[in-house]
Amino acid sequence: MTARSAEDFIAGLPKVELHVHLVGAASIPTVLELARRHPDRGVPTDAEALRGFYRFTDFAHFIEVYIAVNSLVRSAADVEALIVGVAGDLAAQQVRYAELTVTPDSHLLMGIPPDGVASALTSARSQVREEHGVELGWVFDIPGELGLASGERTIDWVERWAPEGSVGFGLGGPEIGVPRPQFAPIFAQARALGLASLPHAGETTGPETIWDALRHLGAERIGHGLSAVADLTLLAELADRGIPLEMCPTSNIRTRAVQELGDHPMPALVESGVRVTLASDDPGMFDTTLNAEYGIAHDVFGMSPAQLAGLALTGVDVSYADPVLKRRLRSEISDYVLSSTAPQPR
């Protein structure tokens, strides 16, 4: 398959997106519009300056910028507009289902009422389904930089206000200086509410952070999990238990978690038998798309179209979409692959 035909195959391949953050997914035009409404927040109001703002020196710098951009989201209407915009971008890439990570505490701290956040999610989810044909599931995460108090506020909001479509509970932000075990009671509460445990771990720290996510947080899927490659026992544990890792290659390069794409551990993780998915993480900030991540898997990691389709199928399997939707998506992907490889009439 030529590079061009591989690009066409990826562009048309039905997909799911399981690791994408609402604020980080906002497009440059969307962030500029918000920045011009709130010029006091320190976010550039010029497109080129904003792109420069998004050149990260390391992961800590990325978190600083993310917090600044998040401070532009000041109303329930802003939250709703972000969701609809992100879903439009996903629909254009043939994404049928997405688990969108929302950080309720960040919005509450900006003064948005708790019921306003919930109603924005409900309204946007319905609009996205109707206008774009994308089904959304919600993952609510704790911003690790705000500590245990934020975790307690987050789970309190979830217990009182989590809307229909809520599927998971996560932990994002920095890993260094934010030990996972302290959040164990909060994750236990989230699991008791029926939410899957989906924390970030092993992105900028070693394998022990992933072990902590498994042992203390009951992780069912791991965001990133790059450092698992350094621990053969952990690799065997992940493979035996079928714990998926959400791979976001461009994100890892932009935050300097990985220095070069050729050094990325995804091929080794796949080779070890660990289940992996592909995701875009913060595509607006990292100047990427889900299609671009599939392109990296093909062009850099050497994955064939059949293997790319396998990644898409794995994404469906490890998602928390309802069973009927999963069956439909698996069938749609399989039909697409068959139609793409069938002989073309002359």
C-alpha positions as CSV (number, residue, x, y, z in Angstrom):
1,M,0.0,0.0,0.0
2,T,1.5,3.4,-1.0
3,A,1.8,6.3,1.5
4,R,-1.1,8.0,-0.2
5,S,-3.4,5.0,-0.2
6,A,-2.4,4.4,3.5
7,E,-3.4,8.0,4.2
8,D,-6.8,7.4,2.4
9,F,-7.3,4.2,4.4
10,I,-6.7,5.9,7.7
11,A,-9.0,8.8,6.7
12,G,-11.9,6.5,6.1
13,L,-11.3,4.0,8.8
14,P,-14.1,4.1,11.5
15,K,-12.6,4.7,14.9
16,V,-13.1,5.4,18.6
17,E,-11.1,8.0,20.6
18,L,-10.6,7.0,24.2
19,H,-8.0,9.5,25.5
20,V,-8.8,13.1,24.7
21,H,-9.1,16.0,27.1
22,L,-11.8,18.6,26.6
23,V,-9.7,21.8,27.1
24,G,-6.6,20.4,25.4
25,A,-8.6,19.4,22.3
26,A,-9.9,22.9,21.6
27,S,-8.8,24.1,18.2
28,I,-6.6,27.2,17.8
29,P,-9.6,29.4,16.6
30,T,-11.7,28.3,19.6
31,V,-9.0,29.1,22.1
32,L,-8.4,32.5,20.3
33,E,-12.0,33.4,20.6
34,L,-12.0,32.6,24.4
35,A,-8.7,34.4,24.9
36,R,-10.0,37.6,23.2
37,R,-13.0,37.4,25.6
38,H,-10.7,37.2,28.6
39,P,-7.4,38.9,27.7
40,D,-6.5,39.2,31.4
41,R,-5.7,35.5,31.6
42,G,-2.3,35.6,29.9
43,V,-3.2,33.5,26.9
44,P,-2.1,35.0,23.5
45,T,-4.8,36.5,21.4
46,D,-2.8,36.2,18.1
47,A,-2.7,32.9,16.2
48,E,1.1,32.7,15.7
49,A,1.7,33.8,19.3
50,L,-0.7,31.1,20.6
51,R,1.2,28.4,18.5
52,G,4.4,29.6,20.2
53,F,2.6,29.4,23.6
54,Y,2.1,25.8,22.8
55,R,5.8,25.0,22.3
56,F,6.4,23.1,25.5
57,T,9.8,22.8,27.2
58,D,8.8,19.9,29.4
59,F,5.8,18.3,31.0
60,A,5.6,20.8,33.8
61,H,5.5,23.7,31.3
62,F,2.7,21.9,29.5
63,I,0.7,21.8,32.8
64,E,1.2,25.5,33.3
65,V,-0.1,26.3,29.8
66,Y,-3.0,23.9,30.2
67,I,-4.1,25.6,33.4
68,A,-3.9,29.0,31.7
69,V,-6.1,27.9,28.8
70,N,-8.5,26.2,31.2
71,S,-9.0,29.6,33.0
72,L,-10.6,30.9,29.8
73,V,-13.6,28.5,30.3
74,R,-15.8,30.7,32.4
75,S,-19.4,29.6,31.8
76,A,-21.5,26.5,31.1
77,A,-22.0,27.9,27.6
78,D,-18.2,27.8,27.1
79,V,-18.1,24.1,28.2
80,E,-20.9,23.2,25.8
81,A,-19.3,25.1,22.9
82,L,-16.0,23.3,23.5
83,I,-17.7,19.9,23.5
84,V,-19.6,20.5,20.3
85,G,-16.4,21.9,18.6
86,V,-14.3,18.9,19.6
87,A,-17.0,16.4,18.4
88,G,-17.1,18.1,15.0
89,D,-13.3,17.6,14.7
90,L,-13.7,14.0,15.7
91,A,-16.6,13.3,13.3
92,A,-14.5,14.6,10.4
93,Q,-12.0,11.8,11.2
94,Q,-14.6,9.1,11.2
95,V,-14.7,8.8,15.0
96,R,-18.0,7.2,15.9
97,Y,-17.6,7.1,19.7
98,A,-15.4,9.1,22.1
99,E,-14.7,9.0,25.8
100,L,-14.1,12.7,26.5
101,T,-12.2,13.6,29.7
102,V,-13.7,16.4,31.6
103,T,-12.1,18.0,34.7
104,P,-15.1,19.2,36.7
105,D,-13.1,20.7,39.5
106,S,-11.3,23.1,37.1
107,H,-14.7,24.4,35.9
108,L,-16.1,24.7,39.4
109,L,-13.0,26.7,40.5
110,M,-13.7,29.1,37.7
111,G,-17.1,29.8,39.2
112,I,-19.3,27.6,37.0
113,P,-22.2,26.2,39.1
114,P,-22.1,22.4,39.6
115,D,-25.5,22.0,37.9
116,G,-24.4,24.2,35.1
117,V,-21.4,21.9,34.3
118,A,-23.8,18.9,34.3
119,S,-26.4,20.5,32.1
120,A,-23.8,21.6,29.6
121,L,-22.6,18.0,29.3
122,T,-26.1,16.7,28.9
123,S,-27.1,19.3,26.3
124,A,-23.9,19.0,24.3
125,R,-24.0,15.2,24.3
126,S,-27.5,15.3,22.7
127,Q,-26.5,18.0,20.2
128,V,-23.3,16.1,19.2
129,R,-25.3,12.9,18.6
130,E,-27.8,14.7,16.5
131,E,-25.5,17.0,14.5
132,H,-22.3,14.8,14.1
133,G,-23.4,11.3,14.7
134,V,-20.8,10.9,17.5
135,E,-21.7,9.2,20.7
136,L,-19.9,10.6,23.8
137,G,-19.0,9.0,27.1
138,W,-17.7,11.0,30.0
139,V,-14.5,10.4,31.9
140,F,-14.1,12.7,34.9
141,D,-10.6,13.3,36.1
142,I,-8.8,14.7,39.1
143,P,-6.2,17.4,38.2
144,G,-3.2,15.9,40.1
145,E,-1.5,19.2,40.7
146,L,-4.5,20.3,42.9
147,G,-4.0,17.3,45.2
148,L,-6.3,15.3,47.4
149,A,-8.7,18.1,48.1
150,S,-9.5,18.4,44.4
151,G,-10.1,14.6,44.3
152,E,-12.6,15.0,47.1
153,R,-14.4,17.8,45.3
154,T,-14.4,15.9,42.1
155,I,-16.0,12.7,43.5
156,D,-18.5,14.8,45.4
157,W,-19.5,16.5,42.1
158,V,-19.7,13.1,40.4
159,E,-21.9,11.6,43.1
160,R,-24.3,14.5,43.0
161,W,-24.2,15.6,39.3
162,A,-22.7,13.0,37.0
163,P,-25.0,13.0,33.9
164,E,-26.1,10.2,31.6
165,G,-23.2,8.8,29.6
166,S,-20.7,8.9,32.5
167,V,-18.3,5.9,32.1
168,G,-15.0,6.5,33.8
169,F,-13.0,8.2,36.5
170,G,-9.4,9.4,36.0
171,L,-6.3,11.1,37.4
172,G,-4.4,13.5,35.1
173,G,-1.8,16.2,35.5
174,P,1.7,15.7,36.8
175,E,2.9,12.3,38.2
176,I,6.0,13.5,39.9
177,G,5.2,14.5,43.5
178,V,1.6,13.2,43.1
179,P,1.6,9.7,44.6
180,R,-1.3,7.5,43.4
181,P,-2.1,5.6,46.6
182,Q,-3.4,8.8,48.3
183,F,-6.4,8.7,45.9
184,A,-7.3,5.1,46.6
185,P,-10.5,5.9,48.7
186,I,-11.7,8.3,46.0
187,F,-11.3,5.7,43.3
188,A,-13.0,3.1,45.4
189,Q,-15.9,5.4,45.7
190,A,-16.0,6.1,42.0
191,R,-15.9,2.3,41.2
192,A,-18.8,1.9,43.7
193,L,-20.7,4.4,41.6
194,G,-20.2,2.2,38.5
195,L,-17.3,4.2,36.9
196,A,-14.3,2.5,35.4
197,S,-10.9,3.4,36.9
198,L,-8.9,5.1,34.1
199,P,-5.9,6.9,35.6
200,H,-2.8,8.3,33.9
201,A,0.4,6.5,35.0
202,G,3.9,5.8,33.8
203,E,4.0,8.8,31.4
204,T,6.8,10.7,33.1
205,T,7.6,8.4,36.0
206,G,8.8,4.8,36.2
207,P,6.9,1.5,36.3
208,E,6.1,1.8,40.0
209,T,3.5,4.5,39.3
210,I,1.7,2.0,37.0
211,W,1.9,-0.7,39.7
212,D,0.4,1.8,42.1
213,A,-2.5,2.5,39.7
214,L,-3.2,-1.2,39.4
215,R,-2.9,-2.0,43.1
216,H,-4.3,1.1,44.8
217,L,-6.7,2.6,42.2
218,G,-8.0,-0.6,40.6
219,A,-7.0,0.6,37.1
220,E,-8.9,-1.0,34.2
221,R,-7.1,1.0,31.6
222,I,-3.9,3.1,31.8
223,G,-3.4,6.5,30.3
224,H,0.0,6.4,28.6
225,G,1.9,3.7,30.6
226,L,5.1,4.3,28.7
227,S,7.5,3.1,31.4
228,A,5.8,-0.4,31.5
229,V,8.3,-1.3,28.8
230,A,11.1,-1.2,31.5
231,D,9.5,-3.9,33.7
232,L,9.1,-7.4,32.3
233,T,7.0,-8.5,35.2
234,L,4.7,-5.6,34.7
235,L,4.4,-6.3,31.0
236,A,3.4,-9.8,31.8
237,E,0.8,-8.6,34.3
238,L,-0.7,-6.1,31.8
239,A,-0.8,-8.7,29.1
240,D,-2.2,-11.5,31.3
241,R,-4.9,-9.3,32.7
242,G,-5.7,-7.6,29.4
243,I,-5.1,-4.1,30.9
244,P,-4.9,-1.7,27.9
245,L,-2.5,1.2,27.5
246,E,-3.7,4.4,25.8
247,M,-0.9,5.4,23.5
248,C,-0.6,9.1,22.5
249,P,2.7,9.4,20.5
250,T,2.7,13.0,19.5
251,S,1.7,14.1,23.0
252,N,4.7,12.3,24.4
253,I,7.0,14.1,22.0
254,R,5.5,17.5,22.6
255,T,5.8,17.2,26.4
256,R,9.3,15.7,26.1
257,A,8.2,12.5,27.8
258,V,9.8,10.8,24.8
259,Q,12.6,12.5,22.8
260,E,12.1,11.0,19.4
261,L,9.3,9.0,17.7
262,G,11.9,6.3,16.9
263,D,12.4,5.9,20.7
264,H,8.7,5.5,21.4
265,P,7.9,2.2,23.3
266,M,4.6,1.5,21.5
267,P,6.1,-1.1,19.1
268,A,7.8,-2.9,22.0
269,L,4.6,-2.8,24.0
270,V,2.6,-4.3,21.1
271,E,5.4,-7.0,20.6
272,S,5.1,-7.9,24.3
273,G,1.4,-8.7,23.9
274,V,0.0,-5.7,25.8
275,R,-3.2,-4.3,24.4
276,V,-2.8,-0.8,23.2
277,T,-5.1,1.9,21.7
278,L,-4.2,5.1,19.8
279,A,-5.4,8.5,20.9
280,S,-4.7,12.2,20.5
281,D,-4.7,13.4,24.1
282,D,-4.7,17.2,23.6
283,P,-4.8,17.6,19.9
284,G,-5.4,21.3,19.8
285,M,-2.4,22.0,22.0
286,F,-0.2,19.4,20.3
287,D,-1.1,20.2,16.7
288,T,-2.2,16.7,15.9
289,T,-5.3,14.6,15.1
290,L,-6.3,11.0,15.7
291,N,-5.7,10.4,12.0
292,A,-2.2,11.7,12.4
293,E,-1.5,9.3,15.2
294,Y,-2.6,6.4,13.0
295,G,-0.3,7.8,10.4
296,I,2.6,7.7,12.8
297,A,1.7,4.1,13.6
298,H,2.0,3.3,9.9
299,D,4.9,5.5,8.8
300,V,7.1,5.3,11.9
301,F,6.1,2.1,13.6
302,G,5.6,0.1,10.4
303,M,2.1,-1.1,11.1
304,S,0.2,-2.4,8.2
305,P,-3.4,-1.3,7.3
306,A,-4.6,-4.6,8.8
307,Q,-2.8,-3.8,12.0
308,L,-4.2,-0.3,12.0
309,A,-7.7,-1.8,11.7
310,G,-6.8,-4.1,14.6
311,L,-6.0,-1.0,16.7
312,A,-9.4,0.5,15.8
313,L,-11.1,-2.8,16.8
314,T,-9.1,-3.0,20.1
315,G,-10.3,0.6,20.8
316,V,-13.9,-0.6,20.4
317,D,-13.3,-3.7,22.6
318,V,-11.8,-1.8,25.5
319,S,-14.2,1.1,25.4
320,Y,-17.1,1.5,27.7
321,A,-19.6,2.0,24.8
322,D,-22.8,0.0,25.2
323,P,-22.8,-3.5,23.8
324,V,-25.1,-2.7,20.9
325,L,-22.9,0.2,19.8
326,K,-19.8,-2.0,20.1
327,R,-21.3,-4.7,17.9
328,R,-22.2,-2.1,15.3
329,L,-18.8,-0.5,15.3
330,R,-17.0,-3.8,15.0
331,S,-19.1,-4.6,12.0
332,E,-18.5,-1.2,10.5
333,I,-14.8,-1.5,10.8
334,S,-14.7,-5.1,9.4
335,D,-16.9,-4.1,6.5
336,Y,-14.7,-1.1,5.8
337,V,-11.6,-3.3,5.7
338,L,-13.2,-5.8,3.3
339,S,-14.4,-3.0,1.0
340,S,-10.9,-1.4,1.0
341,T,-9.1,-4.6,0.1
342,A,-11.7,-5.9,-2.4
343,P,-10.6,-5.8,-6.1
344,Q,-11.9,-2.7,-7.8
345,P,-14.0,-3.0,-11.0
346,R,-12.3,-1.8,-14.2
